[in-house]
Amino acid sequence: MTVWDDLVGQDRVTAQLGAAARDADAYVTAAGRGEEPELSGSAMTHAWLFTGPPGSGRAEAARAFAAALQCVSPDRALGGQPGCGFCDGCHTALIGTHADVEVIRTDLLTIGVKETRDLVRRAQLSPAGGRWQVIVLEDADRLTEGAGNVLLKAVEEPAPRTVWLLCAPSIEDVLPTIRSRCRQLSLRTPPVAAVADALIRRDGIEPDVAHAAAQATQGHLARARRLATDERARTRRLAVLRLPERLTDVGGCLRAAQELVDTAAEDAKQLAEERDEKETEELRAALGATDGKRMPRGTAGVMKDLEERQKRRATRAQRDALDLALTDLSAFYRDVLARQLGSAAGLAGGESAAAVERIAAVGGPARTLRRMEAILDCRRALDRNVAPLLAVEAMTMALR
């Protein structure tokens, strides 16, 4: 099992990254012999931008590349490719314990200037024990404008053995000045069959369940895995798929909107409670306030900062849960439109098939397109910080 096995249906990207890892290995090996190698003209460079739709595996691709750059397998001397997946360099990079691989992911709405400056300082260091200093920024699209400007100089003039791996949904989500200095890799949505095969092979999921989950999520590996293994996720999705047939009057629209928002809030709360409690207890212990002791004087500000960070994270979690429901709803109407146009390609099928047929029979493609636009308008409103309930109520009224 190599580090590239986590990339599902991305053969072209795997080939490019494999070539870059080979050139990077040759560069470090030559430098170790006292030579003065050059990266110019090779497949390797110091800054990369991984883009692709949700579920394409852009973060997995960046982490796999980071592991391949740290590969120390002895097979390389015999012509083996970096990224064996078994050596100490690959293993520690993949599980997140390698000293020279920093993976940054955030649950907050943005990444600010302070956090970015810390990253830039880290990037100036030489590798502590590995072959490269690798910074993986999984949410480069959440950089504020100020943070992007801080990052620009580091990407433009990196340290000799530092590699920046930035991930974003599209190149438009990254400042033009940054993306122009990165080598861009565009990932595609994996084929449904490839996702189902990965669920069967790596997660031991029953073939019929794996194929149903992969088809329902249309190639989104993480969502397919959750749908196949989490009963609560299947229940929530089923409730969303039943929503279009409930929107028959104003009262039904308002009730459906309230339920969507409440469910998203409940999901976010369940995800956050355990983590928040653990963080709070760890901070109290670090400040010497264990066993019911009072907080030391002057530490109230630290606790307040933690509470604010947890509050922002909860807001993000609620938005993500609500956005997932809107994605399922949009997929439902996509299937309705496909049925109205006489196509069966890409249909999610399963428990939504009968409802799709009923909705498709009582309207035309123009009405379905307007409904899909209403869902998109709701997602835009949520991005602009419109109150979730107001945005969803406007959507359900438009779907009626």
C-alpha positions as a printed Julia matrix, in Angstrom:
400×3 Matrix{Float64}:
   0.0    0.0     0.0
   1.6    3.26   -1.14
   0.76   6.79   -0.02
  -1.11   7.28   -3.31
  -3.72   4.63   -2.49
  -5.84   7.25   -0.68
  -6.31   9.15   -3.95
  -9.43   7.67   -5.53
  -9.83   8.12   -9.29
  -6.99  10.66   -9.63
  -4.51   8.84  -11.89
  -3.32  11.97  -13.69
  -2.63  13.84  -10.46
  -0.91  10.81   -8.95
   1.43  10.6   -11.94
   2.35  14.31  -11.65
   2.99  14.13   -7.92
   4.97  10.91   -8.31
   7.27  12.57  -10.84
   7.71  15.59   -8.55
   8.52  13.33   -5.58
  11.21  11.57   -7.64
  12.82  14.87   -8.61
  12.6   16.1    -5.01
  14.29  12.91   -3.81
  17.07  13.35   -6.38
  17.53  16.97   -5.26
  17.96  16.09   -1.58
  20.2   13.13   -2.37
  22.47  15.28   -4.51
  22.57  18.0    -1.84
  23.6   15.35    0.68
  26.61  14.52   -1.5
  27.75  18.13   -1.42
  26.52  18.99   -4.89
  24.52  22.11   -5.8
  21.36  20.78   -7.47
  18.67  22.93   -9.1
  14.91  22.47   -9.11
  14.34  24.71  -12.11
  13.1   22.7   -15.07
  12.14  19.71  -12.91
   8.71  18.38  -11.97
   9.28  19.64   -8.4
   8.64  23.16   -7.14
   8.35  24.91   -3.77
   4.67  25.9    -3.87
   1.63  23.91   -4.98
  -2.07  24.7    -5.17
  -4.49  21.74   -5.04
  -8.0   22.58   -6.24
 -11.1   20.5    -6.78
 -14.76  20.18   -5.79
 -15.75  18.84   -2.35
 -14.97  15.14   -2.16
 -12.27  15.23   -4.84
  -9.57  14.5    -2.28
  -7.46  17.63   -2.58
  -6.37  17.5     1.09
  -5.62  13.77    0.8
  -3.49  14.49   -2.28
  -1.52  17.15   -0.39
  -0.92  14.87    2.6
   0.12  11.97    0.35
   2.6   14.23   -1.46
   3.95  15.44    1.89
   4.52  11.81    2.9
   6.25  10.99   -0.4
   8.61  13.94    0.1
   9.64  12.48    3.48
  10.01   8.89    2.21
  13.23   7.2     3.41
  12.59   3.72    2.02
  15.85   1.91    1.13
  14.15   0.71   -2.05
  14.73   4.16   -3.55
  18.41   3.29   -4.05
  17.3    0.31   -6.15
  14.97   2.31   -8.36
  11.92   2.3    -6.08
   9.55   5.27   -6.1
   9.23   7.63   -3.09
   5.97   7.14   -1.21
   6.2    3.51   -0.14
   3.71   4.05    2.69
   5.6    1.82    5.14
   8.84   3.6     6.07
   9.1    5.85    9.1
   8.95   9.03    6.98
   5.78   8.01    5.14
   4.04   6.56    8.19
   4.61   9.5    10.54
   3.67  12.02    7.85
   0.39  10.24    7.13
  -0.66   9.93   10.78
   0.33  13.52   11.59
   3.33  13.03   13.89
   6.21  13.9    11.55
   8.26  16.78   12.97
   8.71  18.4     9.56
   5.14  18.17    8.26
   2.73  20.81    9.55
  -0.91  20.25    8.56
  -3.17  23.26    9.13
  -6.94  22.78    9.1
  -9.45  25.06   10.78
 -12.97  24.79   12.12
 -13.27  28.58   12.16
 -14.65  30.84    9.47
 -11.3   32.44    8.59
  -7.55  32.11    9.06
  -6.14  35.37   10.36
  -2.88  37.27   10.18
  -1.53  36.02   13.53
  -1.89  32.33   12.61
  -0.35  32.95    9.19
   2.66  34.75   10.65
   3.27  31.75   12.91
   3.24  29.52    9.82
   5.64  31.76    7.94
   8.09  31.67   10.87
   7.83  27.88   10.94
   8.5   27.72    7.2
  11.84  29.52    7.59
  13.27  26.68    9.67
  15.42  23.93    8.23
  14.05  20.39    8.42
  14.56  18.99   11.9
  15.16  15.45   10.73
  13.25  14.89    7.54
  14.12  15.69    3.97
  11.81  18.7     3.53
   9.94  21.19    5.67
   6.35  20.79    4.43
   3.45  23.13    5.27
   0.01  21.79    4.28
  -2.68  24.5     4.42
  -5.95  22.62    3.87
  -8.21  25.69    3.95
  -6.3   28.29    1.93
  -9.66  29.68    0.78
 -10.33  30.87    4.35
  -7.3   33.17    4.47
  -8.27  36.77    5.08
  -6.86  39.33    2.68
  -4.3   40.41    5.28
  -3.3   36.8     5.94
  -2.91  36.2     2.22
  -0.56  39.16    1.94
   1.51  37.79    4.83
   1.72  34.41    3.1
   2.64  35.89   -0.28
   6.27  36.69    0.56
   6.89  33.22    2.02
   5.46  31.52   -1.08
   7.36  33.85   -3.4
  10.74  33.37   -1.71
  10.6   30.1     0.27
  13.48  28.61    2.2
  15.55  26.16    0.12
  14.04  23.01    1.67
  10.51  24.29    2.39
   7.42  23.25    0.39
   4.01  24.94    0.63
   0.96  22.8    -0.23
  -2.21  24.92   -0.41
  -5.71  23.46   -0.85
  -8.84  25.31   -2.02
 -12.08  24.5    -3.88
 -11.04  26.58   -6.91
  -8.26  28.91   -8.0
 -10.67  31.86   -7.67
 -10.75  31.24   -3.9
  -7.06  32.16   -3.59
  -5.49  35.58   -4.11
  -4.22  35.99   -7.71
  -0.79  36.97   -6.43
  -0.5   33.69   -4.51
  -1.9   31.33   -7.13
   0.37  32.82   -9.8
   3.35  31.63   -7.75
   2.07  28.08   -7.27
   2.0   25.06   -9.53
  -1.68  24.23   -9.89
  -3.18  20.75   -9.73
  -6.88  20.34  -10.47
  -8.61  17.24   -9.1
 -11.91  15.87  -10.39
 -14.86  14.3    -8.63
 -14.02  10.58   -8.35
 -16.16   8.13  -10.35
 -18.93   6.47   -8.35
 -17.52   3.0    -9.07
 -14.08   4.0    -7.75
 -15.58   5.35   -4.51
 -17.63   2.19   -3.98
 -14.54   0.05   -4.57
 -12.59   2.08   -1.99
 -15.34   1.65    0.61
 -15.42  -2.12    0.03
 -11.66  -2.59   -0.07
 -10.51  -0.27    2.71
 -13.49   0.0     5.04
 -14.94  -3.5     4.72
 -18.39  -2.19    3.84
 -20.87  -4.55    2.21
 -20.9   -4.1    -1.6
 -24.6   -3.16   -1.89
 -24.31  -0.59    0.93
 -21.09   0.82   -0.55
 -22.57   1.2    -4.03
 -25.74   2.84   -2.65
 -23.73   5.33   -0.57
 -21.37   6.15   -3.44
 -24.3    6.68   -5.82
 -26.2    8.83   -3.32
 -23.23  11.14   -2.73
 -22.18  11.15   -6.4
 -18.52  10.36   -5.79
 -17.85  12.23   -2.52
 -15.68   9.72   -0.66
 -15.89  11.2     2.85
 -19.67  11.67    2.68
 -20.13   8.22    1.19
 -18.12   6.67    4.02
 -20.16   8.52    6.62
 -23.44   7.63    4.93
 -22.46   3.96    4.82
 -21.35   3.78    8.46
 -23.49   6.33   10.34
 -27.18   5.59   10.87
 -27.83   9.16   12.01
 -26.44  10.54    8.74
 -28.76   8.27    6.75
 -31.75   9.36    8.84
 -30.95  13.04    8.37
 -30.52  12.65    4.62
 -33.82  10.8     4.33
 -35.58  13.65    6.16
 -34.1   16.15    3.69
 -35.22  14.07    0.71
 -38.79  14.02    2.05
 -38.87  17.79    2.41
 -39.92  18.74   -1.19
 -43.22  16.86   -0.89
 -44.05  18.63    2.39
 -43.87  22.14    0.91
 -47.57  22.4     0.03
 -48.53  25.53    2.01
 -46.97  28.41    3.92
 -47.19  26.61    7.26
 -45.45  23.54    5.85
 -42.68  25.71    4.42
 -42.04  27.47    7.73
 -42.08  24.22    9.7
 -39.67  22.57    7.27
 -37.3   25.54    7.47
 -37.33  25.46   11.28
 -36.63  21.72   11.28
 -33.69  22.1     8.89
 -32.09  24.81   11.01
 -32.77  22.98   14.3
 -31.29  19.75   12.96
 -28.15  21.55   11.79
 -27.79  23.23   15.18
 -28.26  19.92   17.0
 -25.65  18.19   14.82
 -23.17  21.01   15.43
 -23.85  20.93   19.18
 -23.28  17.17   19.4
 -20.0   17.47   17.51
 -18.8   20.4    19.61
 -19.81  19.47   23.16
 -17.31  16.71   23.75
 -14.43  18.61   22.13
 -15.25  21.87   23.92
 -15.42  20.16   27.29
 -12.08  18.45   26.74
 -10.43  21.7    25.62
 -11.79  23.59   28.62
 -10.6   20.97   31.11
  -7.16  20.81   29.53
  -6.79  24.58   29.68
  -7.98  24.72   33.3
  -5.46  22.02   34.19
  -2.68  23.91   32.42
  -3.59  27.03   34.4
  -3.63  25.12   37.71
  -7.4   25.15   38.29
  -7.97  21.41   38.72
 -10.01  19.62   41.42
 -12.51  22.44   41.81
  -9.88  25.12   42.47
 -10.56  28.68   41.45
  -8.95  30.1    38.35
  -5.68  31.93   39.12
  -5.82  35.7    38.94
  -5.2   37.13   35.48
  -6.31  34.05   33.55
  -9.91  35.09   32.84
  -8.87  36.55   29.48
  -7.39  33.23   28.36
 -10.61  31.39   29.16
 -12.65  34.06   27.39
 -10.5   33.68   24.26
 -11.14  29.93   24.31
 -14.88  30.46   24.67
 -14.9   32.89   21.74
 -12.96  30.43   19.59
 -15.37  27.64   20.5
 -18.33  29.87   19.68
 -16.92  30.68   16.21
 -16.23  27.01   15.63
 -19.82  26.12   16.58
 -21.1   28.7    14.09
 -18.97  27.15   11.37
 -20.12  23.63   12.28
 -23.77  24.68   12.08
 -23.22  26.27    8.68
 -21.45  23.16    7.42
 -24.27  20.91    8.62
 -26.88  23.16    7.01
 -24.87  23.38    3.8
 -24.71  19.58    3.66
 -28.52  19.44    3.86
 -28.78  22.02    1.06
 -26.37  19.98   -1.03
 -28.58  16.9    -0.65
 -31.63  18.99   -1.54
 -29.9   20.39   -4.62
 -28.97  16.85   -5.7
 -32.63  15.84   -5.37
 -33.77  18.58   -7.76
 -30.89  17.77  -10.1
 -32.35  14.25  -10.36
 -35.81  15.73  -10.93
 -34.43  17.85  -13.78
 -32.63  14.87  -15.3
 -35.84  12.83  -15.2
 -37.84  15.67  -16.81
 -35.28  15.86  -19.6
 -35.42  12.12  -20.16
 -31.98  11.28  -18.78
 -31.08   8.67  -16.19
 -27.37   9.56  -16.04
 -26.03  10.47  -12.61
 -29.25   9.79  -10.71
 -28.74   9.14   -7.01
 -31.62   6.64   -6.91
 -32.27   4.71   -3.71
 -34.88   6.06   -1.29
 -35.33   9.27   -3.34
 -36.29   7.57   -6.62
 -40.06   7.48   -6.0
 -40.19  11.09   -4.78
 -38.16  12.22   -7.78
 -40.69  10.6   -10.1
 -43.64  12.27   -8.34
 -42.09  15.75   -8.33
 -40.92  15.42  -11.93
 -44.43  14.53  -13.08
 -46.09  17.71  -11.78
 -43.8   20.38  -13.18
 -41.48  21.27  -16.01
 -37.73  21.86  -16.29
 -38.11  25.64  -16.0
 -39.76  25.34  -12.58
 -37.08  22.89  -11.41
 -34.33  25.23  -12.51
 -35.94  28.05  -10.51
 -36.02  25.79   -7.45
 -32.34  24.93   -7.86
 -31.58  28.64   -8.14
 -33.49  29.23   -4.88
 -31.24  26.71   -3.1
 -28.16  28.41   -4.53
 -29.49  31.8    -3.38
 -29.89  30.37    0.13
 -26.29  29.18    0.21
 -25.11  32.6    -0.96
 -27.18  34.28    1.75
 -25.62  32.05    4.42
 -22.15  32.99    3.12
 -23.13  36.65    3.62
 -24.05  35.92    7.26
 -27.8   36.22    6.78
 -29.65  34.69    9.75
 -29.97  30.96    8.9
 -33.68  30.72    9.66
 -34.56  33.71    7.45
 -32.46  32.39    4.56
 -33.96  28.89    4.76
 -37.53  30.2     5.11
 -37.08  32.27    1.95
 -35.8   29.16    0.2
 -38.62  26.86    1.26
 -41.21  29.45    0.19
 -39.54  29.6    -3.24
 -39.56  25.79   -3.46
 -43.31  25.55   -2.73
